[in-house]
Amino acid sequence: MTTLILRARGSRRPKTYELGIESEVLEMRPAIRVRTLGLIKVRTTTLNQNGEVVQVSVGGCGGLDF
């Protein structure tokens, strides 16, 4: 778990949250033009301090050296 400390405007006391992050590789494939590089698709899930899902993000990244 990662600890995140937030302070709202006008508030003197910050709130502390514990967040967990899970990442899963959904897809890996070589790039079309440069076969030594590749592309991945990842799902990242953020969990709050109670283990509840608060955010899910799916995105891609390119230029990875295979």
C-alpha positions in Angstrom: 0.0 0.0 0.0 1.1 3.6 -0.7 0.3 6.3 1.8 -1.2 9.5 0.3 -1.6 12.6 2.5 -4.1 15.2 1.3 -5.0 18.6 2.7 -8.2 20.3 1.6 -8.3 24.1 1.1 -8.9 25.9 4.4 -8.3 22.7 6.4 -5.5 22.7 9.0 -5.4 18.9 9.4 -4.3 16.7 6.5 -6.1 13.4 5.9 -4.0 10.3 5.3 -5.1 7.6 2.9 -3.6 4.3 2.1 -3.9 3.3 -1.6 -3.0 0.0 -3.2 -2.2 -0.3 -6.9 -2.5 -3.5 -9.0 -1.3 -3.6 -12.6 -2.0 -6.4 -15.1 -0.5 -6.7 -18.6 -3.4 -7.3 -21.0 -1.5 -7.5 -24.3 2.1 -7.5 -25.6 3.1 -7.3 -29.2 6.1 -6.3 -31.3 6.1 -3.0 -33.1 5.4 -3.1 -36.8 8.4 -1.2 -38.1 11.1 -2.1 -35.4 10.8 -5.7 -34.4 13.1 -5.3 -31.3 10.6 -2.8 -29.8 7.1 -3.5 -28.7 3.8 -2.3 -27.4 1.9 -3.2 -24.2 -1.6 -2.7 -22.9 -2.0 -2.5 -19.2 -4.9 -2.3 -16.7 -4.2 -0.5 -13.5 -6.6 -0.7 -10.6 -6.4 1.6 -7.5 -7.8 0.4 -4.2 -8.6 2.5 -1.1 -7.7 1.7 2.5 -10.7 -0.7 2.7 -9.6 -2.7 -0.4 -12.4 -1.2 -2.5 -11.8 -0.3 -6.1 -11.8 3.5 -6.6 -10.2 3.7 -10.1 -9.5 1.5 -13.1 -7.4 2.7 -16.0 -6.5 0.9 -19.2 -3.8 2.3 -21.4 -1.0 1.5 -23.7 2.7 2.2 -23.9 5.1 1.8 -26.8 8.8 1.7 -27.5 9.6 -1.1 -25.0 12.7 -3.1 -25.7 11.7 -6.8 -25.9 
